[in-house]
Amino acid sequence: MNRTLKEATVRRYHYDTHRQLENHLAAFLDGYNFARRLKTLHGLTPYEAICTAWAKQPDRFRLDPIHLTSGLNT
């Protein structure tokens, strides 16, 4: 997954419509947030880090973050 994200950030793309850009950006962000494990988060993905923080201290959040994300398979 790391190689895929690196290649996606280095390449230049041309989009015929703004909608194509939005779709590609959404796919990239989903891949980054749900698959990329980060050292600064102790090997967790950003999504896993948010869910862990919510489980430990739910009073810091106004809404349940699990219900606010689309996920990869939706």
N, CA, C and O atoms as a Tripos MOL2 file, in Angstrom:
@<TRIPOS>MOLECULE
protein
  296   295    74     0     0
PROTEIN
NO_CHARGES

@<TRIPOS>ATOM
      1 N           0.8170   -1.1920    0.0000 N.3       1 MET1
      2 CA          0.0000    0.0000    0.0000 C.3       1 MET1
      3 C           0.8640    1.2590    0.0000 C.2       1 MET1
      4 O           0.4880    2.2640   -0.6040 O.2       1 MET1
      5 N           2.0150    1.2160    0.6700 N.am      2 ASN2
      6 CA          2.8750    2.3950    0.7190 C.3       2 ASN2
      7 C           3.3400    2.8030   -0.6730 C.2       2 ASN2
      8 O           3.3660    3.9900   -0.9970 O.2       2 ASN2
      9 N           3.7040    1.8280   -1.4900 N.am      3 ARG3
     10 CA          4.1720    2.1350   -2.8410 C.3       3 ARG3
     11 C           3.0510    2.7560   -3.6670 C.2       3 ARG3
     12 O           3.2920    3.6920   -4.4290 O.2       3 ARG3
     13 N           1.8400    2.2520   -3.5250 N.am      4 THR4
     14 CA          0.7080    2.7810   -4.2780 C.3       4 THR4
     15 C           0.4630    4.2440   -3.9270 C.2       4 THR4
     16 O           0.2470    5.0650   -4.8190 O.2       4 THR4
     17 N           0.4940    4.5800   -2.6340 N.am      5 LEU5
     18 CA          0.2820    5.9680   -2.2220 C.3       5 LEU5
     19 C           1.4220    6.8630   -2.7010 C.2       5 LEU5
     20 O           1.1900    7.9940   -3.1290 O.2       5 LEU5
     21 N           2.6470    6.3590   -2.6290 N.am      6 LYS6
     22 CA          3.7770    7.1640   -3.0780 C.3       6 LYS6
     23 C           3.6860    7.4480   -4.5710 C.2       6 LYS6
     24 O           3.9350    8.5720   -5.0080 O.2       6 LYS6
     25 N           3.3330    6.4400   -5.3520 N.am      7 GLU7
     26 CA          3.1910    6.6450   -6.7910 C.3       7 GLU7
     27 C           2.0580    7.6130   -7.1030 C.2       7 GLU7
     28 O           2.1570    8.4010   -8.0450 O.2       7 GLU7
     29 N           0.9920    7.5630   -6.3280 N.am      8 ALA8
     30 CA         -0.1460    8.4480   -6.5720 C.3       8 ALA8
     31 C           0.1950    9.8950   -6.2420 C.2       8 ALA8
     32 O          -0.3600   10.8090   -6.8530 O.2       8 ALA8
     33 N           1.0970   10.1220   -5.2880 N.am      9 THR9
     34 CA          1.4400   11.4960   -4.9380 C.3       9 THR9
     35 C           2.4630   12.0950   -5.8880 C.2       9 THR9
     36 O           2.5260   13.3160   -6.0290 O.2       9 THR9
     37 N           3.2610   11.2700   -6.5390 N.am     10 VAL10
     38 CA          4.3190   11.7630   -7.4170 C.3      10 VAL10
     39 C           3.8100   12.0350   -8.8260 C.2      10 VAL10
     40 O           4.3120   12.9390   -9.4940 O.2      10 VAL10
     41 N           2.8500   11.2910   -9.2810 N.am     11 ARG11
     42 CA          2.3640   11.4190  -10.6600 C.3      11 ARG11
     43 C           1.5340   12.6810  -10.8630 C.2      11 ARG11
     44 O           0.9330   13.2200   -9.9330 O.2      11 ARG11
     45 N           1.5250   13.1250  -12.1100 N.am     12 ARG12
     46 CA          0.6370   14.2140  -12.5090 C.3      12 ARG12
     47 C          -0.5410   13.6120  -13.2440 C.2      12 ARG12
     48 O          -0.3840   12.6800  -14.0330 O.2      12 ARG12
     49 N          -1.6970   14.1360  -12.9860 N.am     13 TYR13
     50 CA         -2.9020   13.6460  -13.6380 C.3      13 TYR13
     51 C          -3.5950   14.8000  -14.3350 C.2      13 TYR13
     52 O          -3.5070   15.9480  -13.9010 O.2      13 TYR13
     53 N          -4.2780   14.4850  -15.4110 N.am     14 HIS14
     54 CA         -5.1070   15.4670  -16.1030 C.3      14 HIS14
     55 C          -6.5480   14.9860  -16.0140 C.2      14 HIS14
     56 O          -6.8490   13.8330  -16.3240 O.2      14 HIS14
     57 N          -7.4190   15.8630  -15.5980 N.am     15 TYR15
     58 CA         -8.8290   15.5180  -15.4400 C.3      15 TYR15
     59 C          -9.6570   16.3320  -16.4240 C.2      15 TYR15
     60 O          -9.4530   17.5360  -16.5840 O.2      15 TYR15
     61 N         -10.5850   15.6630  -17.0720 N.am     16 ASP16
     62 CA        -11.4660   16.3480  -18.0140 C.3      16 ASP16
     63 C         -12.5330   17.1480  -17.2930 C.2      16 ASP16
     64 O         -12.9770   18.1860  -17.7820 O.2      16 ASP16
     65 N         -12.9480   16.6620  -16.1230 N.am     17 THR17
     66 CA        -13.9890   17.3580  -15.3660 C.3      17 THR17
     67 C         -13.5600   17.4950  -13.9100 C.2      17 THR17
     68 O         -12.6800   16.7850  -13.4250 O.2      17 THR17
     69 N         -14.1980   18.4110  -13.2510 N.am     18 HIS18
     70 CA        -13.9430   18.6220  -11.8290 C.3      18 HIS18
     71 C         -14.3950   17.4100  -11.0210 C.2      18 HIS18
     72 O         -13.8020   17.0940   -9.9900 O.2      18 HIS18
     73 N         -15.4240   16.7420  -11.4780 N.am     19 ARG19
     74 CA        -15.9500   15.5480  -10.8000 C.3      19 ARG19
     75 C         -14.9150   14.4220  -10.7850 C.2      19 ARG19
     76 O         -14.8050   13.6970   -9.7960 O.2      19 ARG19
     77 N         -14.1560   14.2700  -11.8720 N.am     20 GLN20
     78 CA        -13.0990   13.2590  -11.9140 C.3      20 GLN20
     79 C         -12.0210   13.5540  -10.8720 C.2      20 GLN20
     80 O         -11.5220   12.6430  -10.2110 O.2      20 GLN20
     81 N         -11.6690   14.8220  -10.7320 N.am     21 LEU21
     82 CA        -10.7000   15.2190   -9.7140 C.3      21 LEU21
     83 C         -11.2210   14.8960   -8.3220 C.2      21 LEU21
     84 O         -10.4890   14.3520   -7.4960 O.2      21 LEU21
     85 N         -12.4760   15.2250   -8.0560 N.am     22 GLU22
     86 CA        -13.0600   14.9450   -6.7450 C.3      22 GLU22
     87 C         -13.0600   13.4500   -6.4410 C.2      22 GLU22
     88 O         -12.7370   13.0480   -5.3230 O.2      22 GLU22
     89 N         -13.4150   12.6290   -7.4170 N.am     23 ASN23
     90 CA        -13.4420   11.1800   -7.2130 C.3      23 ASN23
     91 C         -12.0440   10.6280   -6.9420 C.2      23 ASN23
     92 O         -11.8640    9.7850   -6.0640 O.2      23 ASN23
     93 N         -11.0590   11.1050   -7.6980 N.am     24 HIS24
     94 CA         -9.6930   10.6320   -7.4910 C.3      24 HIS24
     95 C          -9.1650   11.0730   -6.1320 C.2      24 HIS24
     96 O          -8.5090   10.2920   -5.4420 O.2      24 HIS24
     97 N          -9.4380   12.2970   -5.7420 N.am     25 LEU25
     98 CA         -8.9960   12.7960   -4.4430 C.3      25 LEU25
     99 C          -9.6580   12.0270   -3.3050 C.2      25 LEU25
    100 O          -9.0020   11.7080   -2.3140 O.2      25 LEU25
    101 N         -10.9420   11.7280   -3.4310 N.am     26 ALA26
    102 CA        -11.6430   10.9570   -2.4000 C.3      26 ALA26
    103 C         -11.0590    9.5530   -2.2770 C.2      26 ALA26
    104 O         -10.8950    9.0460   -1.1670 O.2      26 ALA26
    105 N         -10.7460    8.9290   -3.3960 N.am     27 ALA27
    106 CA        -10.1460    7.5900   -3.3650 C.3      27 ALA27
    107 C          -8.7640    7.6260   -2.7190 C.2      27 ALA27
    108 O          -8.4110    6.7320   -1.9500 O.2      27 ALA27
    109 N          -7.9840    8.6580   -3.0300 N.am     28 PHE28
    110 CA         -6.6590    8.7840   -2.4250 C.3      28 PHE28
    111 C          -6.7650    8.9870   -0.9180 C.2      28 PHE28
    112 O          -6.0430    8.3440   -0.1560 O.2      28 PHE28
    113 N          -7.6510    9.8690   -0.4810 N.am     29 LEU29
    114 CA         -7.7920   10.1240    0.9530 C.3      29 LEU29
    115 C          -8.3150    8.9070    1.7000 C.2      29 LEU29
    116 O          -7.8860    8.6440    2.8230 O.2      29 LEU29
    117 N          -9.2330    8.1630    1.0960 N.am     30 ASP30
    118 CA         -9.7040    6.9300    1.7300 C.3      30 ASP30
    119 C          -8.5610    5.9340    1.8740 C.2      30 ASP30
    120 O          -8.4120    5.3010    2.9190 O.2      30 ASP30
    121 N          -7.7720    5.7980    0.8490 N.am     31 GLY31
    122 CA         -6.6240    4.8980    0.9230 C.3      31 GLY31
    123 C          -5.6330    5.3270    1.9850 C.2      31 GLY31
    124 O          -5.0780    4.4900    2.6960 O.2      31 GLY31
    125 N          -5.4070    6.6240    2.0960 N.am     32 TYR32
    126 CA         -4.4670    7.1340    3.0940 C.3      32 TYR32
    127 C          -5.0140    6.9620    4.5020 C.2      32 TYR32
    128 O          -4.3030    6.4860    5.3870 O.2      32 TYR32
    129 N          -6.2550    7.3400    4.7210 N.am     33 ASN33
    130 CA         -6.8260    7.3120    6.0660 C.3      33 ASN33
    131 C          -7.1250    5.9160    6.5770 C.2      33 ASN33
    132 O          -7.0910    5.6860    7.7860 O.2      33 ASN33
    133 N          -7.4150    4.9840    5.6930 N.am     34 PHE34
    134 CA         -7.8240    3.6570    6.1330 C.3      34 PHE34
    135 C          -6.7470    2.5960    5.9480 C.2      34 PHE34
    136 O          -6.8960    1.4960    6.4800 O.2      34 PHE34
    137 N          -5.6730    2.8750    5.2210 N.am     35 ALA35
    138 CA         -4.6850    1.8330    4.9530 C.3      35 ALA35
    139 C          -3.2620    2.2120    5.3560 C.2      35 ALA35
    140 O          -2.4700    1.3290    5.6830 O.2      35 ALA35
    141 N          -2.9250    3.4690    5.3410 N.am     36 ARG36
    142 CA         -1.5440    3.8840    5.6140 C.3      36 ARG36
    143 C          -1.2940    3.9360    7.1150 C.2      36 ARG36
    144 O          -1.9570    4.6790    7.8390 O.2      36 ARG36
    145 N          -0.3390    3.1480    7.5740 N.am     37 ARG37
    146 CA          0.0320    3.1430    8.9870 C.3      37 ARG37
    147 C           1.1590    4.1590    9.1890 C.2      37 ARG37
    148 O           2.1290    4.1810    8.4310 O.2      37 ARG37
    149 N           1.0220    4.9950   10.2170 N.am     38 LEU38
    150 CA          1.9630    6.0840   10.4310 C.3      38 LEU38
    151 C           2.7850    5.8590   11.6970 C.2      38 LEU38
    152 O           2.2570    5.4130   12.7150 O.2      38 LEU38
    153 N           4.0800    6.1680   11.6300 N.am     39 LYS39
    154 CA          4.9550    6.0020   12.7910 C.3      39 LYS39
    155 C           4.5370    6.9130   13.9360 C.2      39 LYS39
    156 O           4.5750    6.5030   15.0970 O.2      39 LYS39
    157 N           4.1440    8.1290   13.6290 N.am     40 THR40
    158 CA          3.7880    9.0790   14.6810 C.3      40 THR40
    159 C           2.5460    8.6510   15.4490 C.2      40 THR40
    160 O           2.3190    9.1050   16.5700 O.2      40 THR40
    161 N           1.7460    7.7840   14.8520 N.am     41 LEU41
    162 CA          0.5530    7.2610   15.5240 C.3      41 LEU41
    163 C           0.8060    5.8490   16.0470 C.2      41 LEU41
    164 O          -0.1330    5.0930   16.2980 O.2      41 LEU41
    165 N           2.0780    5.5030   16.2080 N.am     42 HIS42
    166 CA          2.4860    4.1960   16.7450 C.3      42 HIS42
    167 C           1.9450    3.0450   15.9130 C.2      42 HIS42
    168 O           1.4670    2.0490   16.4570 O.2      42 HIS42
    169 N           2.0200    3.1780   14.6150 N.am     43 GLY43
    170 CA          1.6260    2.1010   13.7140 C.3      43 GLY43
    171 C           0.1430    2.0140   13.4130 C.2      43 GLY43
    172 O          -0.2990    1.0570   12.7760 O.2      43 GLY43
    173 N          -0.6330    2.9860   13.8550 N.am     44 LEU44
    174 CA         -2.0690    2.9920   13.5700 C.3      44 LEU44
    175 C          -2.3460    3.8130   12.3140 C.2      44 LEU44
    176 O          -1.5660    4.6920   11.9450 O.2      44 LEU44
    177 N          -3.4550    3.5150   11.6750 N.am     45 THR45
    178 CA         -3.9150    4.3720   10.5920 C.3      45 THR45
    179 C          -4.5830    5.5870   11.2280 C.2      45 THR45
    180 O          -4.9760    5.5130   12.3920 O.2      45 THR45
    181 N          -4.7270    6.6960   10.5150 N.am     46 PRO46
    182 CA         -5.4200    7.8470   11.0940 C.3      46 PRO46
    183 C          -6.8290    7.4970   11.5870 C.2      46 PRO46
    184 O          -7.2570    7.9840   12.6330 O.2      46 PRO46
    185 N          -7.5420    6.6650   10.8480 N.am     47 TYR47
    186 CA         -8.8880    6.2580   11.2580 C.3      47 TYR47
    187 C          -8.8450    5.4560   12.5570 C.2      47 TYR47
    188 O          -9.6620    5.6810   13.4500 O.2      47 TYR47
    189 N          -7.9020    4.5250   12.6690 N.am     48 GLU48
    190 CA         -7.7790    3.7310   13.8910 C.3      48 GLU48
    191 C          -7.4010    4.6060   15.0790 C.2      48 GLU48
    192 O          -7.8730    4.3720   16.1910 O.2      48 GLU48
    193 N          -6.5530    5.6160   14.8580 N.am     49 ALA49
    194 CA         -6.1560    6.5160   15.9350 C.3      49 ALA49
    195 C          -7.3490    7.3170   16.4450 C.2      49 ALA49
    196 O          -7.4930    7.5150   17.6520 O.2      49 ALA49
    197 N          -8.1970    7.7740   15.5450 N.am     50 ILE50
    198 CA         -9.3910    8.5180   15.9560 C.3      50 ILE50
    199 C         -10.3380    7.6210   16.7380 C.2      50 ILE50
    200 O         -10.8830    8.0370   17.7600 O.2      50 ILE50
    201 N         -10.5390    6.3940   16.2680 N.am     51 CYS51
    202 CA        -11.4300    5.4610   16.9630 C.3      51 CYS51
    203 C         -10.8870    5.0950   18.3360 C.2      51 CYS51
    204 O         -11.6590    4.9530   19.2850 O.2      51 CYS51
    205 N          -9.5700    4.9400   18.4600 N.am     52 THR52
    206 CA         -8.9530    4.6360   19.7480 C.3      52 THR52
    207 C          -9.1190    5.8070   20.7100 C.2      52 THR52
    208 O          -9.4510    5.6070   21.8790 O.2      52 THR52
    209 N          -8.8920    7.0210   20.2280 N.am     53 ALA53
    210 CA         -9.0650    8.2060   21.0740 C.3      53 ALA53
    211 C         -10.5140    8.3480   21.5120 C.2      53 ALA53
    212 O         -10.7810    8.7330   22.6500 O.2      53 ALA53
    213 N         -11.4480    8.0450   20.6300 N.am     54 TRP54
    214 CA        -12.8650    8.1300   20.9830 C.3      54 TRP54
    215 C         -13.2330    7.0850   22.0310 C.2      54 TRP54
    216 O         -14.0270    7.3640   22.9290 O.2      54 TRP54
    217 N         -12.6640    5.8870   21.9260 N.am     55 ALA55
    218 CA        -12.9610    4.8270   22.8950 C.3      55 ALA55
    219 C         -12.4160    5.1760   24.2740 C.2      55 ALA55
    220 O         -13.0360    4.8450   25.2850 O.2      55 ALA55
    221 N         -11.2540    5.8460   24.3270 N.am     56 LYS56
    222 CA        -10.6480    6.1970   25.6110 C.3      56 LYS56
    223 C         -11.2970    7.4230   26.2410 C.2      56 LYS56
    224 O         -11.5110    7.4580   27.4530 O.2      56 LYS56
    225 N         -11.6100    8.4240   25.4320 N.am     57 GLN57
    226 CA        -12.1530    9.6860   25.9430 C.3      57 GLN57
    227 C         -13.3030   10.1650   25.0670 C.2      57 GLN57
    228 O         -13.1320   11.1010   24.2870 O.2      57 GLN57
    229 N         -14.4660    9.5430   25.1820 N.am     58 PRO58
    230 CA        -15.5850    9.9410   24.3160 C.3      58 PRO58
    231 C         -16.1050   11.3520   24.5980 C.2      58 PRO58
    232 O         -16.7760   11.9400   23.7500 O.2      58 PRO58
    233 N         -15.8050   11.9040   25.7800 N.am     59 ASP59
    234 CA        -16.2790   13.2550   26.0990 C.3      59 ASP59
    235 C         -15.5700   14.3270   25.2680 C.2      59 ASP59
    236 O         -16.0520   15.4580   25.2010 O.2      59 ASP59
    237 N         -14.4480   14.0050   24.6380 N.am     60 ARG60
    238 CA        -13.7410   14.9590   23.7860 C.3      60 ARG60
    239 C         -14.4120   15.1460   22.4330 C.2      60 ARG60
    240 O         -14.0990   16.0920   21.7100 O.2      60 ARG60
    241 N         -15.3220   14.2610   22.0900 N.am     61 PHE61
    242 CA        -15.9840   14.2910   20.7920 C.3      61 PHE61
    243 C         -17.4550   14.6470   20.9660 C.2      61 PHE61
    244 O         -18.1000   14.1960   21.9130 O.2      61 PHE61
    245 N         -17.9800   15.4470   20.0620 N.am     62 ARG62
    246 CA        -19.4070   15.7580   20.0900 C.3      62 ARG62
    247 C         -20.2210   14.6490   19.4560 C.2      62 ARG62
    248 O         -21.3280   14.3530   19.9060 O.2      62 ARG62
    249 N         -19.6810   14.0290   18.4090 N.am     63 LEU63
    250 CA        -20.3680   12.9580   17.6950 C.3      63 LEU63
    251 C         -19.4740   11.7300   17.6330 C.2      63 LEU63
    252 O         -18.2510   11.8310   17.7360 O.2      63 LEU63
    253 N         -20.0930   10.5770   17.4640 N.am     64 ASP64
    254 CA        -19.3600    9.3320   17.3120 C.3      64 ASP64
    255 C         -18.6430    9.3510   15.9610 C.2      64 ASP64
    256 O         -19.3120    9.3680   14.9280 O.2      64 ASP64
    257 N         -17.3050    9.3490   15.9310 N.am     65 PRO65
    258 CA        -16.5910    9.4450   14.6500 C.3      65 PRO65
    259 C         -16.7740    8.2240   13.7580 C.2      65 PRO65
    260 O         -16.5520    8.3140   12.5510 O.2      65 PRO65
    261 N         -17.1650    7.1080   14.3080 N.am     66 ILE66
    262 CA        -17.3570    5.9010   13.5050 C.3      66 ILE66
    263 C         -18.4990    6.0900   12.5100 C.2      66 ILE66
    264 O         -18.4570    5.5510   11.4040 O.2      66 ILE66
    265 N         -19.5090    6.8480   12.8990 N.am     67 HIS67
    266 CA        -20.6650    7.0520   12.0330 C.3      67 HIS67
    267 C         -20.4540    8.1670   11.0060 C.2      67 HIS67
    268 O         -21.2850    8.3370   10.1140 O.2      67 HIS67
    269 N         -19.3750    8.9190   11.1100 N.am     68 LEU68
    270 CA        -19.1490   10.0530   10.2190 C.3      68 LEU68
    271 C         -18.2930    9.7210    9.0030 C.2      68 LEU68
    272 O         -18.1890   10.5340    8.0840 O.2      68 LEU68
    273 N         -17.6850    8.5540    8.9820 N.am     69 THR69
    274 CA        -16.7970    8.2020    7.8800 C.3      69 THR69
    275 C         -17.4710    7.2270    6.9390 C.2      69 THR69
    276 O         -18.3120    6.4240    7.3450 O.2      69 THR69
    277 N         -17.0910    7.3080    5.6830 N.am     70 SER70
    278 CA        -17.7130    6.4440    4.6860 C.3      70 SER70
    279 C         -17.1140    5.0490    4.6800 C.2      70 SER70
    280 O         -17.8340    4.0770    4.4520 O.2      70 SER70
    281 N         -15.8370    4.9240    4.9180 N.am     71 GLY71
    282 CA        -15.1880    3.6190    4.8870 C.3      71 GLY71
    283 C         -14.8620    3.1950    3.4660 C.2      71 GLY71
    284 O         -15.2720    3.8400    2.5000 O.2      71 GLY71
    285 N         -14.1270    2.1150    3.3520 N.am     72 LEU72
    286 CA        -13.6950    1.6690    2.0370 C.3      72 LEU72
    287 C         -14.7680    0.8920    1.2970 C.2      72 LEU72
    288 O         -14.8200    0.9440    0.0680 O.2      72 LEU72
    289 N         -15.6090    0.1890    1.9940 N.am     73 ASN73
    290 CA        -16.5590   -0.7100    1.3460 C.3      73 ASN73
    291 C         -17.9810   -0.1640    1.2870 C.2      73 ASN73
    292 O         -18.9300   -0.9350    1.1430 O.2      73 ASN73
    293 N         -18.1430    1.1390    1.3940 N.am     74 THR74
    294 CA        -19.4960    1.7060    1.3350 C.3      74 THR74
    295 C         -19.7190    2.4210    0.0320 C.2      74 THR74
    296 O         -20.8010    2.9620   -0.1980 O.2      74 THR74
@<TRIPOS>BOND
     1     1     2 1
     2     2     3 1
     3     3     4 2
     4     3     5 am
     5     5     6 1
     6     6     7 1
     7     7     8 2
     8     7     9 am
     9     9    10 1
    10    10    11 1
    11    11    12 2
    12    11    13 am
    13    13    14 1
    14    14    15 1
    15    15    16 2
    16    15    17 am
    17    17    18 1
    18    18    19 1
    19    19    20 2
    20    19    21 am
    21    21    22 1
    22    22    23 1
    23    23    24 2
    24    23    25 am
    25    25    26 1
    26    26    27 1
    27    27    28 2
    28    27    29 am
    29    29    30 1
    30    30    31 1
    31    31    32 2
    32    31    33 am
    33    33    34 1
    34    34    35 1
    35    35    36 2
    36    35    37 am
    37    37    38 1
    38    38    39 1
    39    39    40 2
    40    39    41 am
    41    41    42 1
    42    42    43 1
    43    43    44 2
    44    43    45 am
    45    45    46 1
    46    46    47 1
    47    47    48 2
    48    47    49 am
    49    49    50 1
    50    50    51 1
    51    51    52 2
    52    51    53 am
    53    53    54 1
    54    54    55 1
    55    55    56 2
    56    55    57 am
    57    57    58 1
    58    58    59 1
    59    59    60 2
    60    59    61 am
    61    61    62 1
    62    62    63 1
    63    63    64 2
    64    63    65 am
    65    65    66 1
    66    66    67 1
    67    67    68 2
    68    67    69 am
    69    69    70 1
    70    70    71 1
    71    71    72 2
    72    71    73 am
    73    73    74 1
    74    74    75 1
    75    75    76 2
    76    75    77 am
    77    77    78 1
    78    78    79 1
    79    79    80 2
    80    79    81 am
    81    81    82 1
    82    82    83 1
    83    83    84 2
    84    83    85 am
    85    85    86 1
    86    86    87 1
    87    87    88 2
    88    87    89 am
    89    89    90 1
    90    90    91 1
    91    91    92 2
    92    91    93 am
    93    93    94 1
    94    94    95 1
    95    95    96 2
    96    95    97 am
    97    97    98 1
    98    98    99 1
    99    99   100 2
   100    99   101 am
   101   101   102 1
   102   102   103 1
   103   103   104 2
   104   103   105 am
   105   105   106 1
   106   106   107 1
   107   107   108 2
   108   107   109 am
   109   109   110 1
   110   110   111 1
   111   111   112 2
   112   111   113 am
   113   113   114 1
   114   114   115 1
   115   115   116 2
   116   115   117 am
   117   117   118 1
   118   118   119 1
   119   119   120 2
   120   119   121 am
   121   121   122 1
   122   122   123 1
   123   123   124 2
   124   123   125 am
   125   125   126 1
   126   126   127 1
   127   127   128 2
   128   127   129 am
   129   129   130 1
   130   130   131 1
   131   131   132 2
   132   131   133 am
   133   133   134 1
   134   134   135 1
   135   135   136 2
   136   135   137 am
   137   137   138 1
   138   138   139 1
   139   139   140 2
   140   139   141 am
   141   141   142 1
   142   142   143 1
   143   143   144 2
   144   143   145 am
   145   145   146 1
   146   146   147 1
   147   147   148 2
   148   147   149 am
   149   149   150 1
   150   150   151 1
   151   151   152 2
   152   151   153 am
   153   153   154 1
   154   154   155 1
   155   155   156 2
   156   155   157 am
   157   157   158 1
   158   158   159 1
   159   159   160 2
   160   159   161 am
   161   161   162 1
   162   162   163 1
   163   163   164 2
   164   163   165 am
   165   165   166 1
   166   166   167 1
   167   167   168 2
   168   167   169 am
   169   169   170 1
   170   170   171 1
   171   171   172 2
   172   171   173 am
   173   173   174 1
   174   174   175 1
   175   175   176 2
   176   175   177 am
   177   177   178 1
   178   178   179 1
   179   179   180 2
   180   179   181 am
   181   181   182 1
   182   182   183 1
   183   183   184 2
   184   183   185 am
   185   185   186 1
   186   186   187 1
   187   187   188 2
   188   187   189 am
   189   189   190 1
   190   190   191 1
   191   191   192 2
   192   191   193 am
   193   193   194 1
   194   194   195 1
   195   195   196 2
   196   195   197 am
   197   197   198 1
   198   198   199 1
   199   199   200 2
   200   199   201 am
   201   201   202 1
   202   202   203 1
   203   203   204 2
   204   203   205 am
   205   205   206 1
   206   206   207 1
   207   207   208 2
   208   207   209 am
   209   209   210 1
   210   210   211 1
   211   211   212 2
   212   211   213 am
   213   213   214 1
   214   214   215 1
   215   215   216 2
   216   215   217 am
   217   217   218 1
   218   218   219 1
   219   219   220 2
   220   219   221 am
   221   221   222 1
   222   222   223 1
   223   223   224 2
   224   223   225 am
   225   225   226 1
   226   226   227 1
   227   227   228 2
   228   227   229 am
   229   229   230 1
   230   230   231 1
   231   231   232 2
   232   231   233 am
   233   233   234 1
   234   234   235 1
   235   235   236 2
   236   235   237 am
   237   237   238 1
   238   238   239 1
   239   239   240 2
   240   239   241 am
   241   241   242 1
   242   242   243 1
   243   243   244 2
   244   243   245 am
   245   245   246 1
   246   246   247 1
   247   247   248 2
   248   247   249 am
   249   249   250 1
   250   250   251 1
   251   251   252 2
   252   251   253 am
   253   253   254 1
   254   254   255 1
   255   255   256 2
   256   255   257 am
   257   257   258 1
   258   258   259 1
   259   259   260 2
   260   259   261 am
   261   261   262 1
   262   262   263 1
   263   263   264 2
   264   263   265 am
   265   265   266 1
   266   266   267 1
   267   267   268 2
   268   267   269 am
   269   269   270 1
   270   270   271 1
   271   271   272 2
   272   271   273 am
   273   273   274 1
   274   274   275 1
   275   275   276 2
   276   275   277 am
   277   277   278 1
   278   278   279 1
   279   279   280 2
   280   279   281 am
   281   281   282 1
   282   282   283 1
   283   283   284 2
   284   283   285 am
   285   285   286 1
   286   286   287 1
   287   287   288 2
   288   287   289 am
   289   289   290 1
   290   290   291 1
   291   291   292 2
   292   291   293 am
   293   293   294 1
   294   294   295 1
   295   295   296 2
@<TRIPOS>SUBSTRUCTURE
     1 MET1         2 RESIDUE 1 A MET
     2 ASN2         6 RESIDUE 1 A ASN
     3 ARG3        10 RESIDUE 1 A ARG
     4 THR4        14 RESIDUE 1 A THR
     5 LEU5        18 RESIDUE 1 A LEU
     6 LYS6        22 RESIDUE 1 A LYS
     7 GLU7        26 RESIDUE 1 A GLU
     8 ALA8        30 RESIDUE 1 A ALA
     9 THR9        34 RESIDUE 1 A THR
    10 VAL10       38 RESIDUE 1 A VAL
    11 ARG11       42 RESIDUE 1 A ARG
    12 ARG12       46 RESIDUE 1 A ARG
    13 TYR13       50 RESIDUE 1 A TYR
    14 HIS14       54 RESIDUE 1 A HIS
    15 TYR15       58 RESIDUE 1 A TYR
    16 ASP16       62 RESIDUE 1 A ASP
    17 THR17       66 RESIDUE 1 A THR
    18 HIS18       70 RESIDUE 1 A HIS
    19 ARG19       74 RESIDUE 1 A ARG
    20 GLN20       78 RESIDUE 1 A GLN
    21 LEU21       82 RESIDUE 1 A LEU
    22 GLU22       86 RESIDUE 1 A GLU
    23 ASN23       90 RESIDUE 1 A ASN
    24 HIS24       94 RESIDUE 1 A HIS
    25 LEU25       98 RESIDUE 1 A LEU
    26 ALA26      102 RESIDUE 1 A ALA
    27 ALA27      106 RESIDUE 1 A ALA
    28 PHE28      110 RESIDUE 1 A PHE
    29 LEU29      114 RESIDUE 1 A LEU
    30 ASP30      118 RESIDUE 1 A ASP
    31 GLY31      122 RESIDUE 1 A GLY
    32 TYR32      126 RESIDUE 1 A TYR
    33 ASN33      130 RESIDUE 1 A ASN
    34 PHE34      134 RESIDUE 1 A PHE
    35 ALA35      138 RESIDUE 1 A ALA
    36 ARG36      142 RESIDUE 1 A ARG
    37 ARG37      146 RESIDUE 1 A ARG
    38 LEU38      150 RESIDUE 1 A LEU
    39 LYS39      154 RESIDUE 1 A LYS
    40 THR40      158 RESIDUE 1 A THR
    41 LEU41      162 RESIDUE 1 A LEU
    42 HIS42      166 RESIDUE 1 A HIS
    43 GLY43      170 RESIDUE 1 A GLY
    44 LEU44      174 RESIDUE 1 A LEU
    45 THR45      178 RESIDUE 1 A THR
    46 PRO46      182 RESIDUE 1 A PRO
    47 TYR47      186 RESIDUE 1 A TYR
    48 GLU48      190 RESIDUE 1 A GLU
    49 ALA49      194 RESIDUE 1 A ALA
    50 ILE50      198 RESIDUE 1 A ILE
    51 CYS51      202 RESIDUE 1 A CYS
    52 THR52      206 RESIDUE 1 A THR
    53 ALA53      210 RESIDUE 1 A ALA
    54 TRP54      214 RESIDUE 1 A TRP
    55 ALA55      218 RESIDUE 1 A ALA
    56 LYS56      222 RESIDUE 1 A LYS
    57 GLN57      226 RESIDUE 1 A GLN
    58 PRO58      230 RESIDUE 1 A PRO
    59 ASP59      234 RESIDUE 1 A ASP
    60 ARG60      238 RESIDUE 1 A ARG
    61 PHE61      242 RESIDUE 1 A PHE
    62 ARG62      246 RESIDUE 1 A ARG
    63 LEU63      250 RESIDUE 1 A LEU
    64 ASP64      254 RESIDUE 1 A ASP
    65 PRO65      258 RESIDUE 1 A PRO
    66 ILE66      262 RESIDUE 1 A ILE
    67 HIS67      266 RESIDUE 1 A HIS
    68 LEU68      270 RESIDUE 1 A LEU
    69 THR69      274 RESIDUE 1 A THR
    70 SER70      278 RESIDUE 1 A SER
    71 GLY71      282 RESIDUE 1 A GLY
    72 LEU72      286 RESIDUE 1 A LEU
    73 ASN73      290 RESIDUE 1 A ASN
    74 THR74      294 RESIDUE 1 A THR
